[in-house]
Amino acid sequence: MKEPKDKRTKAYKNWKANYNKESKGLGDTIAKITKATGIDKAVKFLAGEDCGCDARQIAMNKMFRYKKPKCFLENEYNYLTEWFNNPRSRVKPNEQKELLKIYNRVFSDKKQLTSCGSCIRNIINNLNALYKTYGN
């Protein structure tokens, strides 16, 4: 049974908000640490509001980027919600095609349709892990 559209949209927005909180690179991680310890306030007090921290954060994110999967699109999130809430013993070819399309975009991969059960299971497990990582 499908959830109402507004409930699915809210669930996706919550998932995406949690995804966006995740550090993109070393600059974000350092910014979180300095904020948690209060160092950022001390630096801004001593150096002023424009201390260059934001520029350094962006530069460090570019130089030391984390390998993070792309965010699900809302239609992908909704498809996976439906998929994971209705477990099945077999994956139909059209379902495999849709799961592969999502997987390849999100993980920047080029996997092909296959009859290998463990390969399909790995794709589904990776999608499920990402789906659950930022879930509520």
N, C-alpha and C positions, 0 to 999 in steps of 0.2 A: 504494500500500500504506500502510495506516494504521500509525502508531507505536503502541506500547503506551500505555495510558492514563497510567501512572505517569511515563513518559518525556515525554509531552505536558504533564502537569501540572508537571513540573520545568522544562521549557522555558518554560512560561508564567510560572512564579514568577520565573525569572531575568529574563525580559523585563520583568515588572512591577517588579521590584526596580530595574532600570536606569531605568525610567520614573519611579519615585518619587524617584530621586536628583536628577532635573532640578529646577532652581529654579522655584518657582511664581510668584515675584515678586521685586521689587527687594530686599526684606528678606532672602530666602534668598541672593541673590547677594552682598550685603554681608556676611552671616554667613560665607559660604565664603571670602571675601577676608580677613576679619579672622582667621579660623582659620588660613588658609594663611600669613599674615604673622606670626602670633603676637600680634597686637594684642588678641585676645580674652582671652588669659591675663594680659596687662598690665592690662587694664581690670578684670578680676575680682580681681586682686591689689590694685589701688588702691581699687576701689569695693566689693569683697566679692562673694560668689557671686550675690546677688540685685541685680545692677546695673541691671536693667530692660531688658537687651538682648533677651530673649525677647519681651517685650511690644512693644518697638519693631519687632522683626523681623515679628511678626504684623501690626502696624498698617501697616507699609510694604508688606507683601504685599497687604493689602486695598486700599491706595491706589494701588499701582503693580503691578497683577497682569499677568502675561504672558499673552498669548493662546495658551494651550496646549490641544491637543486632549485630550479625556477619555481615560482609560485603557481599553484593550480589556478586555472581560470574557473569562473563560477560554474560554467556548464560541465567542466571536467570534475570539479568537486561534487556537483550534484550526481553525476553519473557514478562516481566512486561511492558516494553515500548509498545510493540504491544498490550498487554491486555488493558492498560489504555487509549490508543489512539483509541481503537475500543470498546466503551461501549456496553454492551449487557444486556438484561433483564433477561436472564437465564444463569446459569452456567452449562455447560455440565459435565457429570461425568469425562471425561478425563481432562477437564480444572480444575475441582475441585481437582483432583488427583495431577496435576502439581502445582497448587497454594499451596496445603497442603505440598507437598514435599519442596517447597521453604520456606514456613512459618515455618515448623518444624525445618529445618536446621538453618535458620537465627535466630529464636527466641528460639532455643534449647527446643522445645516443642514436644509433642507426640499426637497432635490432629489427629482424625480419620475422614474418610469420613462420611458425615452426610446428612440428608435431611432437617435439621433445617436451614431455610433461614437466620435467624438472626445470627446464628453461622458462616455461610459462609460469610455473609456481614461483620462481625467483623474481620474475617481473611483478607478479601480483603481490608478493611479500614486500618488495621494495616500495611499491605504491602504497601498500597498507601501512608500512612503517612511517612514511612521510605523512600520510593522512592522519595517523594517530599522534605524531610528534607535536603538532600544533593544535590538536583538538582540545576541547574543554574537558 
